[in-house]
Amino acid sequence: MEKRAIDDSDTITADPAFRADVLDGLTAPQRAVPARWLYDRRGSELFEAITDLPEYYPTRTETRILTESGADIAAKVGRGRAVVEFGSGSSAKTPLLLRAITPAAYVPIDISGDFLRDAAAALAQDFPDLPVIPVEADFMEPIALPEAIRGLPKLGFFPGSTIGNLVPRTSVDLLRAMRESLGDDALLLIGMDRVKSEDVLVPAYDDAAGITAAFNLNLLDRINRELGGTIPVDAFRHRAIWNETLTRIEMHLEATRDVDFAIDGHAFQMAAGETIHTENSHKYGPRDARMLLLAGEWTPVAEWTDPDDRFALLLAEARPRRKAP
């Protein structure tokens, strides 16, 4: 799951991209809405609650790796780098990294302005001697980084297995955009979730307390609120499915009865059993993860995992491009 938020306010002006994605996605043969729209203010709050659930192992496992391997990570990263975190969200794991490596600056990047600034302000209080320079942007495209860090060596930070939310083609595009933003000789520390038993994976995305279900269903509330929708939310249920062929968990919203509704003046019909595909979480074996990084023009140089090999942190380097072997 991806930790990003879109701000809500008392007076809501619908994002044109949100409107376009919803209207286009709900007319596709497999109805779908991009996962980034799950993260309005309420969605972000629910996701933070998900990370504390007993079934949701990725957050605590990655936190353990950062805690136990911090000294080794620091030795390979070196001192004095500017840490650039893509999709920083609440920056919950960031202090573990910052304390380990003694950076020169911290640049959190997120699409949500208020959420980003609140998290950056809280972190700046904990690290009063560290320049914290938040950047409000969509990191899916190359970003012009602040002038204050342009001359510094850089470490990209992309925790949480957020890369798994993207299909491989888009993941490669994102990794190349990160390389373009950070420049040659930059490093990237990235979290990737491992392939494991379906008995472990499905509960992580369909918890007993129903928090993930509320997170998924909140998308329908957002559509109704921001796009003038009339979706009967009580006619849908959350489903988490393991797709063995594509090695990913899929989240869907399934209609439990035939429904008719409108969005921004456009009429829609869904039959019972039909779904809206809202999120993927791809899982990567060790070789898969390294190949994905290489396709994105990052050379893997180190890897850390937990004793059960449930999750991995990989360090990769942006080496100068070569035209031949």
C-alpha positions as CSV (number, residue, x, y, z in Angstrom):
1,M,0.0,0.0,0.0
2,E,1.1,3.4,-0.8
3,K,1.4,6.2,1.9
4,R,0.1,9.3,0.2
5,A,-2.8,11.6,0.8
6,I,-4.9,14.1,-1.1
7,D,-6.1,16.9,1.1
8,D,-9.7,17.4,2.0
9,S,-11.2,20.8,2.9
10,D,-14.5,22.3,3.8
11,T,-15.0,23.5,0.2
12,I,-14.0,20.7,-2.2
13,T,-12.9,21.4,-5.7
14,A,-12.6,18.1,-7.5
15,D,-9.2,17.3,-9.0
16,P,-9.6,17.1,-12.8
17,A,-7.3,14.1,-12.8
18,F,-9.4,12.3,-10.2
19,R,-12.6,13.0,-12.2
20,A,-10.9,11.7,-15.4
21,D,-9.5,8.6,-13.8
22,V,-12.8,7.7,-12.2
23,L,-14.9,8.3,-15.3
24,D,-12.5,6.5,-17.6
25,G,-11.8,3.7,-15.2
26,L,-15.5,2.9,-14.6
27,T,-16.2,2.5,-18.3
28,A,-13.3,0.0,-18.8
29,P,-14.1,-3.7,-19.3
30,Q,-12.5,-4.4,-15.9
31,R,-13.6,-1.3,-13.9
32,A,-10.7,0.2,-12.1
33,V,-9.6,3.4,-10.3
34,P,-5.9,4.1,-9.7
35,A,-4.7,3.3,-6.1
36,R,-3.4,6.8,-5.5
37,W,-7.0,8.1,-5.1
38,L,-7.5,5.9,-2.0
39,Y,-5.4,8.4,-0.1
40,D,-7.5,11.4,0.8
41,R,-7.3,12.6,4.4
42,R,-9.6,9.8,5.7
43,G,-7.9,7.2,3.6
44,S,-4.4,8.2,4.9
45,E,-5.7,8.0,8.5
46,L,-7.1,4.5,7.8
47,F,-3.8,3.4,6.2
48,E,-1.9,4.6,9.3
49,A,-4.2,2.4,11.3
50,I,-3.6,-0.6,9.0
51,T,0.1,-0.4,9.5
52,D,-0.5,-1.2,13.2
53,L,-2.7,-4.3,12.6
54,P,-1.3,-7.7,13.7
55,E,-2.0,-9.1,10.2
56,Y,-0.1,-6.3,8.4
57,Y,3.5,-7.5,8.7
58,P,5.3,-5.2,6.1
59,T,5.6,-2.1,8.4
60,R,6.9,-3.8,11.5
61,T,9.2,-6.1,9.4
62,E,10.7,-3.2,7.5
63,T,11.0,-1.2,10.8
64,R,12.9,-4.2,12.3
65,I,15.3,-4.3,9.3
66,L,16.0,-0.6,9.6
67,T,16.6,-0.9,13.3
68,E,18.8,-3.9,13.3
69,S,20.7,-3.1,10.1
70,G,21.1,0.6,10.6
71,A,24.8,0.5,11.2
72,D,25.5,-1.6,8.1
73,I,23.2,0.6,6.0
74,A,25.1,3.7,7.2
75,A,28.5,2.1,6.4
76,K,27.4,1.5,2.8
77,V,25.6,4.9,2.4
78,G,28.2,7.1,4.0
79,R,27.7,10.4,5.8
80,G,26.6,13.8,4.4
81,R,24.0,12.7,1.8
82,A,20.7,14.5,1.2
83,V,17.9,12.0,1.8
84,V,15.1,12.4,-0.7
85,E,12.0,10.4,0.3
86,F,9.5,9.7,-2.4
87,G,5.8,9.5,-1.2
88,S,6.9,10.3,2.3
89,G,3.4,10.2,3.9
90,S,3.8,10.4,7.7
91,S,7.5,9.7,7.5
92,A,7.1,7.2,10.2
93,K,10.2,5.1,9.4
94,T,12.3,8.0,8.4
95,P,13.8,8.9,11.8
96,L,15.4,5.4,12.0
97,L,17.3,6.1,8.7
98,L,18.2,9.7,9.6
99,R,19.6,8.7,13.0
100,A,21.7,5.9,11.4
101,I,23.3,7.8,8.5
102,T,23.8,11.5,9.7
103,P,22.5,13.2,6.5
104,A,23.1,16.7,5.3
105,A,19.4,17.4,4.5
106,Y,16.0,15.7,4.3
107,V,13.6,16.3,1.4
108,P,10.2,14.6,1.8
109,I,8.2,14.5,-1.4
110,D,4.4,13.9,-1.4
111,I,1.3,14.8,-3.4
112,S,-0.6,16.0,-0.3
113,G,0.4,19.5,0.8
114,D,-1.1,19.7,4.3
115,F,-0.2,16.1,5.2
116,L,3.3,16.6,3.9
117,R,3.9,19.9,5.8
118,D,2.5,18.5,9.0
119,A,4.8,15.5,8.9
120,A,7.8,17.6,7.9
121,A,7.2,20.1,10.8
122,A,7.0,17.2,13.3
123,L,10.2,15.7,12.0
124,A,12.0,19.0,12.0
125,Q,11.3,19.3,15.7
126,D,12.9,15.9,16.3
127,F,16.0,16.9,14.2
128,P,16.5,20.6,14.9
129,D,19.9,20.7,13.2
130,L,18.8,19.0,10.0
131,P,17.5,21.1,7.1
132,V,14.0,19.7,6.2
133,I,12.8,20.9,2.8
134,P,9.3,19.5,1.9
135,V,8.4,19.4,-1.8
136,E,4.8,19.0,-2.9
137,A,4.8,17.0,-6.1
138,D,3.8,13.8,-7.8
139,F,7.0,11.7,-7.8
140,M,5.8,9.6,-10.8
141,E,7.5,12.2,-13.0
142,P,11.1,13.6,-12.7
143,I,11.2,16.4,-10.1
144,A,13.4,19.5,-9.9
145,L,14.9,19.1,-6.5
146,P,15.5,22.2,-4.2
147,E,18.5,24.3,-5.1
148,A,19.8,23.9,-1.6
149,I,20.7,20.2,-2.2
150,R,21.7,20.2,-5.8
151,G,25.4,20.0,-5.0
152,L,25.0,17.3,-2.4
153,P,25.3,13.5,-2.9
154,K,21.8,12.0,-2.7
155,L,20.1,9.0,-1.2
156,G,16.6,8.2,-2.5
157,F,14.4,6.5,0.1
158,F,11.3,4.6,-1.0
159,P,10.2,2.3,1.8
160,G,7.0,0.4,2.4
161,S,7.0,-1.7,-0.7
162,T,5.1,1.1,-2.5
163,I,6.8,0.0,-5.7
164,G,4.6,-3.1,-5.5
165,N,1.5,-0.9,-6.0
166,L,2.6,-0.4,-9.6
167,V,2.5,-2.9,-12.5
168,P,6.1,-3.7,-13.6
169,R,6.1,-1.4,-16.7
170,T,5.0,1.5,-14.5
171,S,7.5,0.5,-11.8
172,V,10.3,0.7,-14.3
173,D,9.1,4.1,-15.5
174,L,9.1,5.3,-11.9
175,L,12.6,4.0,-11.1
176,R,13.9,5.8,-14.2
177,A,12.1,9.0,-13.1
178,M,13.8,8.7,-9.7
179,R,17.1,8.3,-11.3
180,E,16.5,11.4,-13.4
181,S,15.6,13.3,-10.3
182,L,18.5,12.2,-8.2
183,G,21.2,12.1,-10.9
184,D,24.3,10.0,-11.5
185,D,26.1,8.5,-8.5
186,A,22.9,8.7,-6.4
187,L,21.9,5.8,-4.2
188,L,18.4,4.4,-3.7
189,L,17.2,2.5,-0.6
190,I,14.0,0.8,-1.5
191,G,11.6,-1.7,0.3
192,M,10.1,-4.7,-1.5
193,D,7.8,-7.3,-0.2
194,R,8.7,-10.9,-0.8
195,V,6.5,-13.7,-2.3
196,K,5.1,-15.8,0.5
197,S,2.2,-18.0,1.5
198,E,-1.3,-17.0,0.5
199,D,-2.3,-17.7,4.1
200,V,-0.1,-14.8,5.2
201,L,-0.7,-12.5,2.3
202,V,-4.5,-12.4,2.1
203,P,-5.1,-11.5,5.8
204,A,-2.6,-8.7,5.6
205,Y,-5.0,-7.0,3.1
206,D,-8.3,-8.3,4.6
207,D,-7.9,-7.9,8.3
208,A,-10.3,-9.3,10.9
209,A,-11.1,-5.8,12.3
210,G,-12.3,-4.6,8.9
211,I,-9.9,-1.6,8.7
212,T,-8.6,-2.4,5.2
213,A,-12.2,-2.9,4.1
214,A,-13.1,0.6,5.4
215,F,-10.0,2.0,3.7
216,N,-11.1,0.5,0.3
217,L,-14.7,1.5,0.7
218,N,-13.7,5.1,1.6
219,L,-12.9,5.5,-2.1
220,L,-16.6,5.3,-2.9
221,D,-17.4,7.9,-0.2
222,R,-14.8,10.2,-1.8
223,I,-16.3,9.8,-5.2
224,N,-19.7,10.6,-3.9
225,R,-18.4,13.7,-2.0
226,E,-16.0,15.2,-4.5
227,L,-17.6,14.1,-7.8
228,G,-21.3,14.4,-6.9
229,G,-21.7,10.6,-7.0
230,T,-24.7,8.6,-5.9
231,I,-23.0,5.3,-5.4
232,P,-24.8,3.1,-2.7
233,V,-21.7,2.3,-0.7
234,D,-23.6,-0.3,1.4
235,A,-24.0,-2.3,-1.9
236,F,-20.3,-3.0,-2.1
237,R,-17.9,-5.1,-0.2
238,H,-14.1,-5.3,0.0
239,R,-12.2,-8.2,-1.5
240,A,-8.5,-9.1,-1.4
241,I,-7.4,-11.8,-3.9
242,W,-4.0,-13.4,-4.4
243,N,-3.2,-13.6,-8.2
244,E,-0.6,-16.4,-8.5
245,T,0.1,-15.7,-12.2
246,L,0.9,-12.1,-11.6
247,T,2.3,-12.6,-8.1
248,R,0.2,-9.9,-6.6
249,I,-2.5,-9.2,-4.1
250,E,-5.4,-7.4,-5.8
251,M,-8.0,-5.3,-3.9
252,H,-11.4,-5.0,-5.4
253,L,-14.8,-3.4,-4.5
254,E,-17.5,-6.0,-5.4
255,A,-21.1,-5.1,-6.0
256,T,-23.3,-7.3,-3.7
257,R,-26.4,-6.5,-5.8
258,D,-27.3,-4.9,-9.1
259,V,-26.8,-1.1,-8.7
260,D,-27.4,2.0,-10.7
261,F,-25.6,5.3,-9.9
262,A,-24.4,8.5,-11.4
263,I,-21.0,10.3,-11.1
264,D,-20.6,13.9,-12.3
265,G,-23.8,13.5,-14.4
266,H,-22.7,10.2,-16.0
267,A,-24.8,7.1,-15.5
268,F,-23.4,3.7,-14.5
269,Q,-24.8,0.2,-14.0
270,M,-23.1,-2.7,-12.2
271,A,-24.3,-6.2,-11.9
272,A,-24.0,-8.2,-8.7
273,G,-20.5,-9.8,-8.5
274,E,-18.9,-7.1,-10.8
275,T,-15.9,-5.4,-9.3
276,I,-13.9,-2.2,-9.3
277,H,-10.2,-3.0,-9.1
278,T,-8.6,-0.5,-6.8
279,E,-5.1,-1.6,-5.8
280,N,-2.3,-4.1,-6.6
281,S,0.5,-5.1,-4.3
282,H,3.1,-7.0,-6.3
283,K,5.5,-9.4,-4.5
284,Y,9.1,-9.9,-5.6
285,G,11.5,-12.7,-5.1
286,P,15.2,-11.8,-4.7
287,R,16.1,-12.2,-8.4
288,D,12.9,-10.5,-9.5
289,A,13.7,-7.5,-7.3
290,R,17.2,-7.1,-8.7
291,M,16.0,-7.4,-12.3
292,L,13.4,-4.7,-11.7
293,L,16.0,-2.4,-10.4
294,L,18.3,-3.0,-13.3
295,A,15.5,-2.4,-15.7
296,G,15.0,0.9,-14.0
297,E,18.7,1.8,-14.4
298,W,19.7,1.1,-10.8
299,T,22.5,-1.3,-10.0
300,P,21.8,-3.3,-6.8
301,V,24.8,-3.2,-4.4
302,A,23.4,-4.5,-1.1
303,E,20.3,-6.2,0.4
304,W,18.9,-6.7,3.9
305,T,16.1,-8.9,5.0
306,D,14.4,-10.3,8.1
307,P,15.1,-13.8,9.5
308,D,11.9,-15.2,7.8
309,D,12.8,-13.4,4.5
310,R,9.3,-11.8,4.4
311,F,10.6,-8.4,3.3
312,A,13.7,-6.8,1.9
313,L,15.5,-3.5,1.8
314,L,17.7,-3.1,-1.3
315,L,20.4,-0.5,-1.9
316,A,21.1,0.4,-5.5
317,E,23.4,2.8,-7.2
318,A,22.8,5.1,-10.3
319,R,25.9,4.3,-12.3
320,P,26.8,6.3,-15.4
321,R,25.0,5.0,-18.4
322,R,26.9,2.8,-20.8
323,K,26.2,2.2,-24.5
324,A,27.8,-1.2,-24.6
325,P,28.8,-4.0,-22.2
